[in-house]
Amino acid sequence: MRTKMSIMGFHAESIKPLNEVAAAELGANLLGEAIIFGCAGSCLLLEFWRQQSMRRRKEGERIASLLSLREDLDRLEQALNKLQVQVQVAVQRSELDQLRAELRAELEEFKGQICTERQEPEPEPEPQPQAPEASL
């Protein structure tokens, strides 16, 4: 009681004793407040633990998601590398095909030039002597 009075700002030298009913009521109030304080503290502590576990769970899910995304990214990078190699091979093939076509065209042109240069004029067919026609 003295502590309560000093907290409230009363400085009394002597405190008269309480009767039994007032003491029981003050004790009941103190016990009720202690129970409420204990329940509130327990609720706060449980909520804190719940928030911590939720945070850990979300962090674990986030890490799992990041690992999954990283694996997907690695797979996509490998697929991209394979496609780039295929494109390079295709480009080389198409370039080779284009060069082959150009060489064939040049070869055909060259063959045509050679044939025209080597080609000698065909001799005109000589008239065949006609056999005398027999009269009937």
LUMDO-178482 format. One record per atom (N, C-alpha, C): x, y, z; atom name; residue in three letters. Coordinates in steps of 0.001 Angstrom, whole numbers, plus 500000, padded with zeros to 6 digits. Layout:
<nodes>
<<X, Y, Z>, 'CA', 'ALA'>
...
</nodes>
This chain:
<nodes>
<<500819, 498816, 500000>, 'N', 'MET'>
<<500000, 500000, 500000>, 'CA', 'MET'>
<<500867, 501254, 500000>, 'C', 'MET'>
<<501951, 501178, 500753>, 'N', 'ARG'>
<<502847, 502334, 500800>, 'CA', 'ARG'>
<<503429, 502607, 499417>, 'C', 'ARG'>
<<503749, 501540, 498675>, 'N', 'THR'>
<<504292, 501696, 497327>, 'CA', 'THR'>
<<503269, 502357, 496422>, 'C', 'THR'>
<<502042, 501906, 496535>, 'N', 'LYS'>
<<500986, 502482, 495719>, 'CA', 'LYS'>
<<500804, 503951, 496034>, 'C', 'LYS'>
<<500819, 504300, 497311>, 'N', 'MET'>
<<500647, 505693, 497718>, 'CA', 'MET'>
<<501821, 506551, 497238>, 'C', 'MET'>
<<503026, 505997, 497307>, 'N', 'SER'>
<<504171, 506803, 496873>, 'CA', 'SER'>
<<504166, 506951, 495354>, 'C', 'SER'>
<<503668, 505948, 494628>, 'N', 'ILE'>
<<503563, 506058, 493187>, 'CA', 'ILE'>
<<502544, 507129, 492818>, 'C', 'ILE'>
<<501470, 507191, 493562>, 'N', 'MET'>
<<500426, 508161, 493265>, 'CA', 'MET'>
<<500800, 509564, 493735>, 'C', 'MET'>
<<501877, 509680, 494445>, 'N', 'GLY'>
<<502335, 510996, 494851>, 'CA', 'GLY'>
<<501938, 511388, 496264>, 'C', 'GLY'>
<<501350, 510493, 497020>, 'N', 'PHE'>
<<501001, 510788, 498409>, 'CA', 'PHE'>
<<502136, 510358, 499298>, 'C', 'PHE'>
<<502523, 511268, 500187>, 'N', 'HIS'>
<<503592, 510958, 501141>, 'CA', 'HIS'>
<<503002, 510992, 502540>, 'C', 'HIS'>
<<502632, 509817, 502925>, 'N', 'ALA'>
<<502019, 509734, 504262>, 'CA', 'ALA'>
<<502972, 508998, 505181>, 'C', 'ALA'>
<<503046, 509475, 506398>, 'N', 'GLU'>
<<503920, 508867, 507396>, 'CA', 'GLU'>
<<503308, 507577, 507929>, 'C', 'GLU'>
<<502088, 507624, 508167>, 'N', 'SER'>
<<501440, 506439, 508729>, 'CA', 'SER'>
<<500172, 506150, 507949>, 'C', 'SER'>
<<499911, 504910, 507769>, 'N', 'ILE'>
<<498722, 504472, 507038>, 'CA', 'ILE'>
<<497895, 503677, 508019>, 'C', 'ILE'>
<<496642, 504018, 508061>, 'N', 'LYS'>
<<495790, 503285, 508992>, 'CA', 'LYS'>
<<495457, 501929, 508392>, 'C', 'LYS'>
<<495304, 500910, 509175>, 'N', 'PRO'>
<<495021, 499574, 508677>, 'CA', 'PRO'>
<<493654, 499518, 508002>, 'C', 'PRO'>
<<493555, 498682, 506961>, 'N', 'LEU'>
<<492319, 498517, 506212>, 'CA', 'LEU'>
<<491435, 497495, 506916>, 'C', 'LEU'>
<<490163, 497658, 506692>, 'N', 'ASN'>
<<489279, 496629, 507229>, 'CA', 'ASN'>
<<489333, 495420, 506303>, 'C', 'ASN'>
<<488741, 494348, 506712>, 'N', 'GLU'>
<<488837, 493080, 505995>, 'CA', 'GLU'>
<<488178, 493143, 504625>, 'C', 'GLU'>
<<487055, 493784, 504473>, 'N', 'VAL'>
<<486336, 493877, 503197>, 'CA', 'VAL'>
<<487152, 494695, 502197>, 'C', 'VAL'>
<<487703, 495814, 502597>, 'N', 'ALA'>
<<488497, 496660, 501706>, 'CA', 'ALA'>
<<489769, 495939, 501290>, 'C', 'ALA'>
<<490394, 495210, 502227>, 'N', 'ALA'>
<<491609, 494467, 501908>, 'CA', 'ALA'>
<<491296, 493353, 500903>, 'C', 'ALA'>
<<490170, 492671, 501066>, 'N', 'ALA'>
<<489780, 491605, 500141>, 'CA', 'ALA'>
<<489497, 492183, 498758>, 'C', 'ALA'>
<<488847, 493343, 498746>, 'N', 'GLU'>
<<488547, 493961, 497450>, 'CA', 'GLU'>
<<489828, 494412, 496747>, 'C', 'GLU'>
<<490741, 495013, 497468>, 'N', 'LEU'>
<<492011, 495417, 496865>, 'CA', 'LEU'>
<<492811, 494197, 496399>, 'C', 'LEU'>
<<492802, 493135, 497154>, 'N', 'GLY'>
<<493496, 491898, 496772>, 'CA', 'GLY'>
<<492878, 491293, 495510>, 'C', 'GLY'>
<<491533, 491311, 495449>, 'N', 'ALA'>
<<490844, 490777, 494273>, 'CA', 'ALA'>
<<491171, 491621, 493039>, 'C', 'ALA'>
<<491202, 492935, 493215>, 'N', 'ASN'>
<<491574, 493816, 492099>, 'CA', 'ASN'>
<<493001, 493545, 491636>, 'C', 'ASN'>
<<493896, 493399, 492587>, 'N', 'LEU'>
<<495292, 493130, 492255>, 'CA', 'LEU'>
<<495424, 491789, 491548>, 'C', 'LEU'>
<<494739, 490766, 492054>, 'N', 'LEU'>
<<494788, 489449, 491436>, 'CA', 'LEU'>
<<494183, 489488, 490019>, 'C', 'LEU'>
<<493071, 490180, 489856>, 'N', 'GLY'>
<<492432, 490303, 488534>, 'CA', 'GLY'>
<<493338, 491016, 487549>, 'C', 'GLY'>
<<493956, 492105, 488002>, 'N', 'GLU'>
<<494874, 492828, 487118>, 'CA', 'GLU'>
<<496081, 491979, 486760>, 'C', 'GLU'>
<<496584, 491193, 487723>, 'N', 'ALA'>
<<497731, 490314, 487460>, 'CA', 'ALA'>
<<497349, 489250, 486436>, 'C', 'ALA'>
<<496145, 488688, 486552>, 'N', 'ILE'>
<<495699, 487671, 485595>, 'CA', 'ILE'>
<<495554, 488289, 484204>, 'C', 'ILE'>
<<494947, 489461, 484139>, 'N', 'ILE'>
<<494783, 490133, 482846>, 'CA', 'ILE'>
<<496145, 490479, 482249>, 'C', 'ILE'>
<<497053, 490975, 483073>, 'N', 'PHE'>
<<498394, 491293, 482605>, 'CA', 'PHE'>
<<499104, 490032, 482107>, 'C', 'PHE'>
<<498972, 488939, 482837>, 'N', 'GLY'>
<<499589, 487663, 482424>, 'CA', 'GLY'>
<<499010, 487163, 481102>, 'C', 'GLY'>
<<497677, 487243, 480970>, 'N', 'CYS'>
<<497042, 486816, 479707>, 'CA', 'CYS'>
<<497481, 487695, 478540>, 'C', 'CYS'>
<<497514, 488987, 478769>, 'N', 'ALA'>
<<497935, 489902, 477705>, 'CA', 'ALA'>
<<499392, 489638, 477318>, 'C', 'ALA'>
<<500229, 489435, 478306>, 'N', 'GLY'>
<<501641, 489128, 478022>, 'CA', 'GLY'>
<<501775, 487815, 477269>, 'C', 'GLY'>
<<501002, 486817, 477677>, 'N', 'SER'>
<<501028, 485521, 476981>, 'CA', 'SER'>
<<500558, 485677, 475535>, 'C', 'SER'>
<<499491, 486459, 475336>, 'N', 'CYS'>
<<499003, 486706, 473976>, 'CA', 'CYS'>
<<500060, 487404, 473126>, 'C', 'CYS'>
<<500727, 488388, 473714>, 'N', 'LEU'>
<<501793, 489070, 472976>, 'CA', 'LEU'>
<<502926, 488118, 472641>, 'C', 'LEU'>
<<503311, 487289, 473597>, 'N', 'LEU'>
<<504388, 486337, 473369>, 'CA', 'LEU'>
<<503998, 485321, 472298>, 'C', 'LEU'>
<<502794, 484784, 472361>, 'N', 'LEU'>
<<502334, 483842, 471345>, 'CA', 'LEU'>
<<502253, 484491, 469957>, 'C', 'LEU'>
<<501779, 485709, 469906>, 'N', 'GLU'>
<<501703, 486421, 468631>, 'CA', 'GLU'>
<<503109, 486656, 468073>, 'C', 'GLU'>
<<504044, 486995, 468941>, 'N', 'PHE'>
<<505429, 487183, 468511>, 'CA', 'PHE'>
<<505976, 485886, 467917>, 'C', 'PHE'>
<<505759, 484759, 468616>, 'N', 'TRP'>
<<506232, 483466, 468110>, 'CA', 'TRP'>
<<505558, 483113, 466778>, 'C', 'TRP'>
<<504272, 483401, 466698>, 'N', 'ARG'>
<<503537, 483107, 465465>, 'CA', 'ARG'>
<<504094, 483940, 464299>, 'C', 'ARG'>
<<504336, 485216, 464550>, 'N', 'GLN'>
<<504895, 486086, 463506>, 'CA', 'GLN'>
<<506284, 485611, 463083>, 'C', 'GLN'>
<<507101, 485192, 464064>, 'N', 'GLN'>
<<508439, 484692, 463752>, 'CA', 'GLN'>
<<508358, 483432, 462893>, 'C', 'GLN'>
<<507449, 482516, 463263>, 'N', 'SER'>
<<507327, 481281, 462482>, 'CA', 'SER'>
<<506804, 481584, 461078>, 'C', 'SER'>
<<505861, 482532, 460960>, 'N', 'MET'>
<<505357, 482916, 459635>, 'CA', 'MET'>
<<506471, 483548, 458805>, 'C', 'MET'>
<<507280, 484377, 459457>, 'N', 'ARG'>
<<508387, 485024, 458757>, 'CA', 'ARG'>
<<509388, 483969, 458281>, 'C', 'ARG'>
<<509707, 482996, 459138>, 'N', 'ARG'>
<<510634, 481937, 458745>, 'CA', 'ARG'>
<<510051, 481107, 457594>, 'C', 'ARG'>
<<508760, 480795, 457680>, 'N', 'ARG'>
<<508115, 480007, 456633>, 'CA', 'ARG'>
<<508135, 480768, 455307>, 'C', 'ARG'>
<<507782, 482064, 455361>, 'N', 'LYS'>
<<507792, 482873, 454139>, 'CA', 'LYS'>
<<509209, 482994, 453583>, 'C', 'LYS'>
<<510190, 483129, 454460>, 'N', 'GLU'>
<<511578, 483219, 454019>, 'CA', 'GLU'>
<<511994, 481915, 453343>, 'C', 'GLU'>
<<511578, 480791, 453941>, 'N', 'GLY'>
<<511866, 479492, 453324>, 'CA', 'GLY'>
<<511200, 479355, 451964>, 'C', 'GLY'>
<<509938, 479799, 451864>, 'N', 'GLU'>
<<509238, 479755, 450583>, 'CA', 'GLU'>
<<509918, 480661, 449564>, 'C', 'GLU'>
<<510363, 481821, 450017>, 'N', 'ARG'>
<<511040, 482761, 449115>, 'CA', 'ARG'>
<<512356, 482163, 448617>, 'C', 'ARG'>
<<513099, 481535, 449527>, 'N', 'ILE'>
<<514362, 480912, 449133>, 'CA', 'ILE'>
<<514101, 479767, 448171>, 'C', 'ILE'>
<<513067, 478952, 448459>, 'N', 'ALA'>
<<512719, 477852, 447555>, 'CA', 'ALA'>
<<512312, 478397, 446190>, 'C', 'ALA'>
<<511564, 479485, 446177>, 'N', 'SER'>
<<511143, 480102, 444921>, 'CA', 'SER'>
<<512357, 480625, 444154>, 'C', 'SER'>
<<513279, 481270, 444866>, 'N', 'LEU'>
<<514487, 481778, 444211>, 'CA', 'LEU'>
<<515326, 480639, 443636>, 'C', 'LEU'>
<<515446, 479540, 444392>, 'N', 'LEU'>
<<516199, 478392, 443891>, 'CA', 'LEU'>
<<515527, 477806, 442653>, 'C', 'LEU'>
<<514211, 477727, 442698>, 'N', 'SER'>
<<513461, 477214, 441544>, 'CA', 'SER'>
<<513671, 478127, 440338>, 'C', 'SER'>
<<513588, 479429, 440551>, 'N', 'LEU'>
<<513800, 480381, 439457>, 'CA', 'LEU'>
<<515226, 480290, 438919>, 'C', 'LEU'>
<<516186, 480099, 439825>, 'N', 'ARG'>
<<517575, 479985, 439401>, 'CA', 'ARG'>
<<517774, 478715, 438569>, 'C', 'ARG'>
<<517138, 477602, 438989>, 'N', 'GLU'>
<<517219, 476363, 438205>, 'CA', 'GLU'>
<<516570, 476559, 436839>, 'C', 'GLU'>
<<515414, 477229, 436820>, 'N', 'ASP'>
<<514752, 477514, 435544>, 'CA', 'ASP'>
<<515646, 478374, 434660>, 'C', 'ASP'>
<<516280, 479362, 435257>, 'N', 'LEU'>
<<517173, 480243, 434510>, 'CA', 'LEU'>
<<518347, 479451, 433944>, 'C', 'LEU'>
<<518911, 478546, 434747>, 'N', 'ASP'>
<<520021, 477722, 434257>, 'CA', 'ASP'>
<<519572, 476847, 433083>, 'C', 'ASP'>
<<518377, 476239, 433218>, 'N', 'ARG'>
<<517857, 475413, 432132>, 'CA', 'ARG'>
<<517638, 476252, 430875>, 'C', 'ARG'>
<<517102, 477461, 431054>, 'N', 'LEU'>
<<516872, 478333, 429898>, 'CA', 'LEU'>
<<518189, 478772, 429257>, 'C', 'LEU'>
<<519206, 479024, 430087>, 'N', 'GLU'>
<<520504, 479398, 429543>, 'CA', 'GLU'>
<<521097, 478250, 428734>, 'C', 'GLU'>
<<520952, 477012, 429242>, 'N', 'GLN'>
<<521453, 475855, 428500>, 'CA', 'GLN'>
<<520701, 475706, 427183>, 'C', 'GLN'>
<<519386, 475871, 427227>, 'N', 'ALA'>
<<518590, 475777, 425999>, 'CA', 'ALA'>
<<518995, 476874, 425018>, 'C', 'ALA'>
<<519229, 478081, 425546>, 'N', 'LEU'>
<<519655, 479191, 424691>, 'CA', 'LEU'>
<<521004, 478889, 424053>, 'C', 'LEU'>
<<521924, 478350, 424826>, 'N', 'ASN'>
<<523236, 478005, 424269>, 'CA', 'ASN'>
<<523101, 476968, 423165>, 'C', 'ASN'>
<<522249, 475947, 423390>, 'N', 'LYS'>
<<522030, 474936, 422360>, 'CA', 'LYS'>
<<521438, 475569, 421104>, 'C', 'LYS'>
<<520461, 476454, 421292>, 'N', 'LEU'>
<<519843, 477117, 420145>, 'CA', 'LEU'>
<<520836, 478006, 419410>, 'C', 'LEU'>
<<521699, 478682, 420161>, 'N', 'GLN'>
<<522706, 479523, 419514>, 'CA', 'GLN'>
<<523657, 478682, 418677>, 'C', 'GLN'>
<<524040, 477507, 419204>, 'N', 'VAL'>
<<524910, 476613, 418443>, 'CA', 'VAL'>
<<524176, 476153, 417189>, 'C', 'VAL'>
<<522898, 475793, 417331>, 'N', 'GLN'>
<<522121, 475355, 416171>, 'CA', 'GLN'>
<<521987, 476470, 415143>, 'C', 'GLN'>
<<521781, 477689, 415615>, 'N', 'VAL'>
<<521659, 478829, 414693>, 'CA', 'VAL'>
<<522980, 479059, 413980>, 'C', 'VAL'>
<<524085, 478965, 414722>, 'N', 'GLN'>
<<525385, 479153, 414083>, 'CA', 'GLN'>
<<525634, 478078, 413035>, 'C', 'GLN'>
<<525261, 476838, 413366>, 'N', 'VAL'>
<<525427, 475754, 412403>, 'CA', 'VAL'>
<<524520, 475997, 411206>, 'C', 'VAL'>
<<523284, 476425, 411474>, 'N', 'ALA'>
<<522343, 476694, 410384>, 'CA', 'ALA'>
<<522843, 477841, 409525>, 'C', 'ALA'>
<<523379, 478864, 410170>, 'N', 'VAL'>
<<523922, 479997, 409414>, 'CA', 'VAL'>
<<525081, 479526, 408567>, 'C', 'VAL'>
<<525938, 478701, 409144>, 'N', 'GLN'>
<<527061, 478188, 408378>, 'CA', 'GLN'>
<<526559, 477330, 407224>, 'C', 'GLN'>
<<525556, 476502, 407491>, 'N', 'ARG'>
<<524993, 475669, 406433>, 'CA', 'ARG'>
<<524368, 476535, 405343>, 'C', 'ARG'>
<<523598, 477534, 405779>, 'N', 'SER'>
<<522963, 478391, 404773>, 'CA', 'SER'>
<<524027, 479157, 403993>, 'C', 'SER'>
<<525079, 479579, 404677>, 'N', 'GLU'>
<<526168, 480247, 403958>, 'CA', 'GLU'>
<<526832, 479275, 402993>, 'C', 'GLU'>
<<527032, 478034, 403449>, 'N', 'LEU'>
<<527629, 477037, 402559>, 'CA', 'LEU'>
<<526711, 476746, 401380>, 'C', 'LEU'>
<<525421, 476616, 401654>, 'N', 'ASP'>
<<524470, 476386, 400569>, 'CA', 'ASP'>
<<524485, 477553, 399590>, 'C', 'ASP'>
<<524549, 478754, 400132>, 'N', 'GLN'>
<<524586, 479934, 399271>, 'CA', 'GLN'>
<<525862, 479938, 398437>, 'C', 'GLN'>
<<526995, 479620, 399070>, 'N', 'LEU'>
<<528252, 479557, 398328>, 'CA', 'LEU'>
<<528205, 478465, 397266>, 'C', 'LEU'>
<<527618, 477302, 397616>, 'N', 'ARG'>
<<527490, 476229, 396632>, 'CA', 'ARG'>
<<526667, 476693, 395436>, 'C', 'ARG'>
<<525551, 477369, 395739>, 'N', 'ALA'>
<<524692, 477853, 394648>, 'CA', 'ALA'>
<<525443, 478846, 393779>, 'C', 'ALA'>
<<526188, 479750, 394433>, 'N', 'GLU'>
<<526962, 480724, 393661>, 'CA', 'GLU'>
<<528030, 480028, 392825>, 'C', 'GLU'>
<<528721, 479046, 393417>, 'N', 'LEU'>
<<529760, 478330, 392681>, 'CA', 'LEU'>
<<529158, 477547, 391527>, 'C', 'LEU'>
<<528019, 476928, 391771>, 'N', 'ARG'>
<<527365, 476191, 390683>, 'CA', 'ARG'>
<<526989, 477141, 389547>, 'C', 'ARG'>
<<526446, 478309, 389927>, 'N', 'ALA'>
<<526066, 479282, 388893>, 'CA', 'ALA'>
<<527301, 479728, 388120>, 'C', 'ALA'>
<<528404, 479996, 388837>, 'N', 'GLU'>
<<529636, 480408, 388166>, 'CA', 'GLU'>
<<530181, 479275, 387309>, 'C', 'GLU'>
<<530066, 478037, 387821>, 'N', 'LEU'>
<<530548, 476892, 387060>, 'CA', 'LEU'>
<<529743, 476721, 385780>, 'C', 'LEU'>
<<528433, 476856, 385885>, 'N', 'GLU'>
<<527583, 476748, 384702>, 'CA', 'GLU'>
<<527924, 477855, 383703>, 'C', 'GLU'>
<<528138, 479047, 384218>, 'N', 'GLU'>
<<528503, 480167, 383344>, 'CA', 'GLU'>
<<529845, 479910, 382680>, 'C', 'GLU'>
<<530793, 479379, 383480>, 'N', 'PHE'>
<<532116, 479070, 382958>, 'CA', 'PHE'>
<<532032, 477973, 381897>, 'C', 'PHE'>
<<531215, 476943, 382194>, 'N', 'LYS'>
<<531033, 475872, 381225>, 'CA', 'LYS'>
<<530441, 476437, 379934>, 'C', 'LYS'>
<<529477, 477326, 380076>, 'N', 'GLY'>
<<528872, 477946, 378900>, 'CA', 'GLY'>
<<529887, 478728, 378101>, 'C', 'GLY'>
<<530774, 479459, 378803>, 'N', 'GLN'>
<<531800, 480232, 378106>, 'CA', 'GLN'>
<<532775, 479306, 377395>, 'C', 'GLN'>
<<533161, 478244, 378066>, 'N', 'ILE'>
<<534112, 477308, 377477>, 'CA', 'ILE'>
<<533486, 476643, 376257>, 'C', 'ILE'>
<<532244, 476265, 376426>, 'N', 'CYS'>
<<531581, 475599, 375296>, 'CA', 'CYS'>
<<531452, 476539, 374105>, 'C', 'CYS'>
<<531149, 477795, 374340>, 'N', 'THR'>
<<531003, 478733, 373226>, 'CA', 'THR'>
<<532351, 479031, 372607>, 'C', 'THR'>
<<533412, 479052, 373436>, 'N', 'GLU'>
<<534743, 479310, 372886>, 'CA', 'GLU'>
<<535236, 478115, 372087>, 'C', 'GLU'>
<<534971, 476919, 372548>, 'N', 'ARG'>
<<535460, 475723, 371895>, 'CA', 'ARG'>
<<534556, 475307, 370736>, 'C', 'ARG'>
<<533413, 475811, 370773>, 'N', 'GLN'>
<<532462, 475381, 369764>, 'CA', 'GLN'>
<<532898, 475897, 368406>, 'C', 'GLN'>
<<533086, 474991, 367528>, 'N', 'GLU'>
<<533469, 475357, 366178>, 'CA', 'GLU'>
<<532196, 475449, 365373>, 'C', 'GLU'>
<<532211, 476315, 364436>, 'N', 'PRO'>
<<530996, 476397, 363639>, 'CA', 'PRO'>
<<530728, 475069, 362956>, 'C', 'PRO'>
<<529526, 474680, 363009>, 'N', 'GLU'>
<<529156, 473412, 362384>, 'CA', 'GLU'>
<<529216, 473606, 360873>, 'C', 'GLU'>
<<529799, 472662, 360225>, 'N', 'PRO'>
<<529831, 472785, 358768>, 'CA', 'PRO'>
<<528423, 472623, 358226>, 'C', 'PRO'>
<<528173, 473405, 357235>, 'N', 'GLU'>
<<526863, 473324, 356624>, 'CA', 'GLU'>
<<526789, 472013, 355872>, 'C', 'GLU'>
<<525656, 471404, 355937>, 'N', 'PRO'>
<<525584, 470123, 355226>, 'CA', 'PRO'>
<<525760, 470343, 353721>, 'C', 'PRO'>
<<526574, 469536, 353163>, 'N', 'GLU'>
<<526818, 469637, 351734>, 'CA', 'GLU'>
<<525609, 469075, 350999>, 'C', 'GLU'>
<<525289, 469723, 349886>, 'N', 'PRO'>
<<524159, 469178, 349144>, 'CA', 'PRO'>
<<524518, 467802, 348595>, 'C', 'PRO'>
<<523622, 466925, 348777>, 'N', 'GLN'>
<<523808, 465552, 348293>, 'CA', 'GLN'>
<<523503, 465516, 346787>, 'C', 'GLN'>
<<524332, 464892, 346057>, 'N', 'PRO'>
<<524022, 464804, 344631>, 'CA', 'PRO'>
<<522725, 464030, 344440>, 'C', 'PRO'>
<<521951, 464601, 343640>, 'N', 'GLN'>
<<520670, 463973, 343406>, 'CA', 'GLN'>
<<520817, 462954, 342275>, 'C', 'GLN'>
<<520235, 461910, 342492>, 'N', 'ALA'>
<<520273, 460868, 341467>, 'CA', 'ALA'>
<<519337, 461244, 340329>, 'C', 'ALA'>
<<519721, 460965, 339095>, 'N', 'PRO'>
<<518847, 461310, 337992>, 'CA', 'PRO'>
<<517550, 460541, 338121>, 'C', 'PRO'>
<<516597, 461246, 337867>, 'N', 'GLU'>
<<515279, 460636, 338004>, 'CA', 'GLU'>
<<514959, 459872, 336733>, 'C', 'GLU'>
<<514459, 458796, 336948>, 'N', 'ALA'>
<<514092, 457960, 335785>, 'CA', 'ALA'>
<<512704, 458329, 335311>, 'C', 'ALA'>
<<512607, 458389, 334008>, 'N', 'SER'>
<<511298, 458751, 333521>, 'CA', 'SER'>
<<510468, 457485, 333320>, 'C', 'SER'>
<<509346, 457649, 333452>, 'N', 'LEU'>
<<508434, 456536, 333333>, 'CA', 'LEU'>
<<507622, 456597, 332148>, 'C', 'LEU'>
</nodes>
